[in-house]
Amino acid sequence: MHICESEYFRRVISNTDGMTNRPLALLVILGMCLFGLSPCASAQSSDAQAVALVQNAVAAVNGGQTVNDLTLSGSATRTSGSGTVSGALVIRANSLHQSRLDFSVSSGIVTELRDSSAAIPSGSRIDSAGVIHPVALQNCWSDVGWFSPVVSMFFTVSDPTVVFRYVGQETRKGVNVNHVVAKRQVMNQPGVIAVLIRQLSATDLFIDATTGLPVAMRFSIYPNDSTQTGTPVTVEFGNYQQLPSGQNVPFHVTRNEAGTVTDIQITSAVVNSGISSSTFSN
């Protein structure tokens, strides 16, 4: 995968409203001075133990079946310092790394769209009034399928742009887990871009050492004007249920983002229903 340098720099140093993002512009310029535009970052390779653990997790989740798309229906409760919001939730995603979340709140439907099918990922949030708010590029490198390992872009070993590193075994909430770090790798790019993408996409995967099922993942999100100070986001998976088609799907998902907790309860999961690609556009 090759990203046009001028296009990437334009996207990195622009805010969502199109205005120049000076802190990021300075960061990119500094990186260009340090790394130069011509040298490309050296390739990183996955270690065998990490790949084997991810392969086992994929087998445990998908049951050896191919998943082209996934539809989840249920409800969500989001609790933050400003209060609690609850409503119906419908999540759709496909194997091209596109996803859509529709959250029904009292004022209407809030939609979150993510698309990593192209060289440069993108995302947007559509509020209940129908206003589109683009997601900052630095927050588009994380997993578009964070809500389910069934469609996670990091619980796969067939994507050559993802590399895995084994960290070790540890205990998480009383469960022995294997800890693997996944990062996206974009080759044939100036070092500053490749290193930045690895940083922005870095995701910790925690896999049950006994069942092989994913129990959690952790990544970071960043302010619109910075890539330096990330806020950790932890997603936990529980209440796995096996579908008639053989996949094991977590029916309870929690996302903790700087104290804002989203509790998702799934009541229905359908795979390979043939979701149209237009579903994932604004």
C-alpha positions in Angstrom: 0.0 0.0 0.0 1.4 3.3 -1.0 0.1 6.7 0.2 0.8 9.8 -1.8 3.1 11.9 0.3 1.5 15.3 -0.5 -2.0 13.9 0.2 -1.0 12.3 3.5 0.7 15.5 4.7 -2.3 17.5 3.6 -4.6 15.3 5.6 -2.3 15.1 8.7 -1.8 18.9 9.0 -5.4 19.9 8.3 -8.2 20.1 10.9 -11.6 18.7 10.2 -12.8 22.2 9.2 -10.0 22.5 6.6 -8.0 25.0 8.6 -4.3 24.5 9.0 -3.4 22.5 12.2 -0.2 24.3 13.2 1.0 21.9 16.0 0.7 18.9 13.6 2.3 20.9 10.8 5.3 21.6 13.0 5.4 17.9 14.0 5.5 16.8 10.3 8.1 19.4 9.3 10.3 18.3 12.2 9.9 14.7 11.2 10.8 15.6 7.6 14.0 17.3 8.9 14.9 14.4 11.1 14.1 11.5 8.7 14.2 13.2 5.3 11.6 12.5 2.6 13.6 10.0 0.6 14.5 7.3 3.2 11.7 4.8 3.9 11.1 3.1 7.2 12.5 -0.4 7.4 10.0 -3.2 7.4 9.0 -4.8 10.7 8.0 -8.5 10.8 5.7 -10.3 13.1 7.1 -12.8 15.6 5.9 -16.4 15.2 4.4 -16.8 18.7 2.3 -13.7 18.2 1.0 -14.8 14.8 0.1 -18.3 16.2 -1.9 -16.8 19.1 -3.8 -14.5 16.8 -4.5 -17.4 14.4 -5.9 -19.4 17.3 -8.0 -16.5 18.3 -9.4 -16.1 14.8 -10.2 -19.8 14.7 -11.9 -19.6 18.1 -14.0 -16.7 17.1 -14.9 -17.6 13.5 -15.1 -21.3 13.8 -13.3 -21.8 10.6 -16.0 -19.9 8.7 -15.5 -16.9 6.4 -17.2 -13.8 7.6 -18.0 -11.2 4.9 -20.2 -9.0 7.1 -21.7 -8.7 10.5 -24.9 -7.0 11.9 -25.3 -6.6 15.6 -28.5 -5.3 17.2 -29.1 -4.5 20.9 -28.9 -1.5 23.2 -26.2 0.7 24.6 -25.9 2.9 27.8 -23.2 5.6 27.8 -22.3 7.0 31.1 -20.1 10.1 31.6 -19.7 13.0 34.0 -22.5 14.8 32.2 -25.0 12.0 32.7 -26.3 8.8 31.1 -27.7 8.2 27.7 -29.4 5.0 26.6 -31.0 3.7 23.5 -31.2 1.1 20.8 -28.0 0.3 18.9 -27.4 -1.3 15.5 -23.8 -2.0 14.3 -22.9 -3.1 10.9 -19.4 -4.0 9.5 -17.8 -5.9 6.7 -14.5 -7.7 5.9 -13.3 -4.6 3.9 -12.8 -2.8 7.2 -15.9 -0.6 7.0 -18.3 -0.1 9.9 -21.4 1.8 10.9 -22.9 2.4 14.3 -26.4 3.8 14.7 -27.3 4.9 18.2 -30.9 5.9 18.9 -31.0 8.7 21.5 -33.9 10.9 22.6 -33.1 13.6 20.1 -32.7 11.2 17.1 -30.0 8.9 15.7 -26.3 9.4 16.1 -24.2 7.6 13.5 -20.5 6.8 13.5 -18.9 5.7 10.3 -15.4 4.3 9.8 -13.7 3.2 6.6 -10.2 1.6 6.3 -10.7 0.0 3.0 -8.6 2.7 1.2 -5.0 3.6 1.6 -5.9 6.6 3.8 -8.6 5.7 6.4 -11.5 8.0 7.1 -14.3 8.4 9.5 -17.2 10.7 10.4 -19.9 11.3 13.1 -23.4 12.3 12.1 -25.2 14.0 15.0 -28.9 13.7 15.6 -29.5 16.9 13.6 -27.9 15.4 10.6 -24.7 17.4 10.8 -21.6 15.6 9.6 -18.4 15.9 11.8 -15.3 14.3 10.2 -13.1 12.3 12.4 -9.5 13.5 12.7 -7.1 11.4 10.6 -5.0 10.5 13.6 -8.1 8.7 15.1 -8.8 6.7 11.9 -5.9 4.3 12.2 -7.4 2.4 15.1 -9.6 -0.7 14.7 -12.8 0.0 12.7 -14.2 -3.2 14.2 -13.4 -2.5 17.9 -16.8 -3.7 19.0 -16.4 -7.4 17.9 -13.4 -9.6 17.2 -15.5 -11.2 14.4 -14.8 -8.2 12.2 -11.7 -6.7 13.9 -9.0 -5.6 11.5 -6.4 -6.8 14.0 -7.8 -10.2 14.7 -6.7 -11.5 11.3 -3.4 -12.7 9.9 -4.2 -12.3 6.3 -3.6 -8.5 6.2 0.1 -7.8 5.2 -0.2 -4.3 6.6 -0.5 -5.6 10.2 2.4 -6.8 12.3 2.2 -8.6 15.6 4.6 -8.8 18.6 4.2 -11.1 21.6 4.5 -9.3 24.9 3.9 -12.2 27.3 1.4 -13.8 29.6 -0.3 -11.9 32.3 -3.4 -11.9 34.5 -6.4 -9.7 33.6 -9.3 -9.7 36.0 -8.4 -13.1 37.3 -8.0 -14.6 33.8 -4.7 -15.7 32.4 -4.3 -13.9 29.0 -1.7 -13.7 26.3 -0.8 -10.1 25.5 0.0 -9.3 21.8 0.6 -5.9 20.3 -0.7 -5.2 16.8 0.4 -2.3 14.6 -0.3 -1.2 11.0 2.7 -1.0 8.7 2.7 1.1 5.6 5.7 0.4 3.4 7.5 2.6 0.9 6.8 5.7 2.9 9.1 8.3 4.5 10.1 7.2 7.9 8.2 10.0 9.7 4.9 8.7 8.2 5.5 5.0 8.8 6.6 5.6 12.4 3.6 7.9 13.1 1.1 5.3 11.6 2.6 2.6 13.8 2.1 4.8 16.9 -1.4 5.8 16.0 -2.6 2.2 15.2 -0.8 0.4 18.1 -3.4 -1.9 19.7 -2.9 -4.2 22.7 -4.8 -7.5 22.2 -5.6 -9.7 25.3 -6.4 -13.3 24.5 -7.7 -15.9 26.9 -4.8 -18.4 27.4 -7.3 -21.3 27.9 -10.1 -20.7 25.4 -8.2 -18.6 22.8 -11.1 -16.1 22.8 -10.2 -12.3 22.8 -11.1 -10.8 26.2 -10.0 -7.2 25.6 -8.2 -4.7 23.4 -6.7 -1.3 24.2 -5.7 1.6 21.9 -5.5 5.4 22.1 -7.4 8.3 20.6 -5.9 11.7 20.2 -7.1 15.4 20.2 -7.8 17.0 16.8 -4.6 19.1 17.1 -2.1 16.6 18.4 -0.7 13.1 18.0 1.5 13.3 21.1 -0.8 12.7 24.1 -3.3 9.9 23.5 -6.2 8.9 25.7 -6.4 5.1 26.4 -9.5 3.3 25.3 -10.2 -0.1 26.7 -12.7 -2.5 25.2 -13.7 -5.6 27.0 -15.6 -8.6 25.5 -17.8 -11.0 27.4 -20.8 -13.3 27.3 -19.7 -15.1 24.1 -22.5 -16.9 22.3 -22.1 -19.3 19.4 -24.2 -18.6 16.4 -25.9 -21.4 14.3 -23.3 -20.6 11.6 -20.5 -21.4 14.1 -19.1 -18.0 15.0 -18.5 -17.1 18.7 -19.7 -13.5 19.2 -19.4 -11.5 22.4 -22.9 -10.3 23.4 -21.6 -8.0 26.1 -19.1 -5.3 25.2 -17.9 -2.4 27.3 -15.8 0.6 26.1 -14.0 2.8 28.7 -12.7 6.1 27.3 -11.3 8.4 29.9 -14.1 7.6 32.3 -16.9 7.6 29.7 -18.2 4.1 29.8 -20.3 2.6 27.0 -22.0 -0.6 28.0 -23.3 -2.6 24.9 -25.7 -5.5 25.3 -26.2 -7.5 22.1 -29.5 -9.3 21.5 -29.0 -10.4 17.9 -26.1 -11.2 15.6 -26.3 -12.0 11.9 -23.4 -12.8 9.6 -23.1 -12.7 5.9 -26.4 -11.0 5.2 -25.0 -9.2 2.2 -24.7 -5.6 3.5 -24.5 -3.1 0.7 -21.3 -1.0 0.5 -23.6 2.1 0.4 -24.4 1.5 4.0 -21.0 2.8 5.0 -21.2 6.2 3.2 -22.5 9.5 4.7 
